[in-house]
């Protein structure tokens, strides 16, 4: 029992590596410079949500219990990072749990919207969801159309990556330059 209590959680290291790849992709300056993604805390959070969603979405294609545990490890890594970031920004411990819960709800709401939009054949619904979440606009923003097309290409690229590589924490995400080409 003690070994289980003090041993690393299942896929913890791999979850951090996959989440780190999502964050690196979300921070690519071209998203902000070429598409006009707001270079704010909110805009960066939304891009991290988007790329983390894409990583988690890839795992839903797998039926193995391992994919569920790996997806949980990525989610745990994301919210541990957000918790740490809020602490570094000076958030008080008393309100921290509430703030992290709001971020968790925002992430899951965005993930559900992106999943519904990706189920549609065209990019219109996805561009609407991205406009609403990333640009905070009720009308479709021009940059959201380009981002929607890039998301579809990135999703197809991820679908071709073997789950065995994901289990090792290895993933290749499109750079913004590749996705926007």
C-alpha positions, -999 to +999 in steps of 0.1 A: +000+000+000+028+024+008+045+017-025+013+026-043+009+058-023+044+070-029+050+057-065+045+079-095+010+079-109+002+059-140+016+078-171+025+109-150+058+116-168+042+109-202+012+131-194+036+160-186+055+154-218+023+154-240+009+184-222+043+202-227+041+195-264+006+210-265+018+241-246+048+245-269+025+244-300+000+269-284+028+293-277+040+295-314+042+332-321+027+328-356-008+321-342-007+355-326+011+374-353-006+359-385-041+351-372-045+378-346-051+354-317-052+378-287-017+377-270-033+379-236-036+355-206-070+346-219-058+341-255-029+320-244-052+299-221-076+293-250-048+282-273-034+258-246-070+245-242-073+240-279-040+220-283-046+200-252-080+191-265-064+179-297-040+157-278-069+143-257-091+139-288-064+117-304-066+094-274-104+089-277-098+069-309-082+042-287-104+017-269-077+006-244-079+014-207-044+028-211-057+056-233-081+067-206-053+067-180-030+086-203-057+112-210-062+116-173-025+121-168-025+148-195-054+165-178-038+162-144-006+178-158-026+207-173-043+216-141-012+211-120+005+236-143-025+260-142-025+258-104+012+265-102+009+294-127-019+310-106+003+306-075+032+323-092+009+351-103+000+357-066-034+340-063-043+336-027-047+300-015-082+308-002-096+314-037-073+291-057-095+260-057-124+281-070-103+296-098-089+262-109-124+248-109-136+277-132-106+269-155-115+232-155-151+240-164-140+264-191-117+238-206-144+211-206-169+235-221-145+244-249-136+208-254-172+198-258-178+227-283-147+217-303-158+180-304-193+190-316-179+213-342-153+188-355-182+163-360-196+187-387-182+182-422-173+218-428-153+243-408-181+268-402-191+254-368-155+251-357-148+287-368-178+299-348-166+280-317-131+294-321-144+329-326-165+327-295-138+311-273-105+325-286-115+359-298-145+364-275-166+374-306-202+364-315-194+368-352-169+347-370-135+363-370-113+359-402-085+344-382-108+318-368-115+304-403-078+299-408-074+284-374-103+260-380-086+247-411-053+244-393-071+225-364-085+200-389-051+194-405-035+190-371-062+166-360-056+145-392-019+146-385-024+134-349-046+105-361-017+091-380+005+089-350+007+055-333-007+051-298+025+033-288+044+066-293+018+085-272+022+059-244+058+069-243+050+106-241+060+112-277+039+133-300+045+155-330+022+186-333+022+208-364+040+241-360+019+271-369+040+276-401+031+240-412-005+243-402-010+277-419+008+267-451 
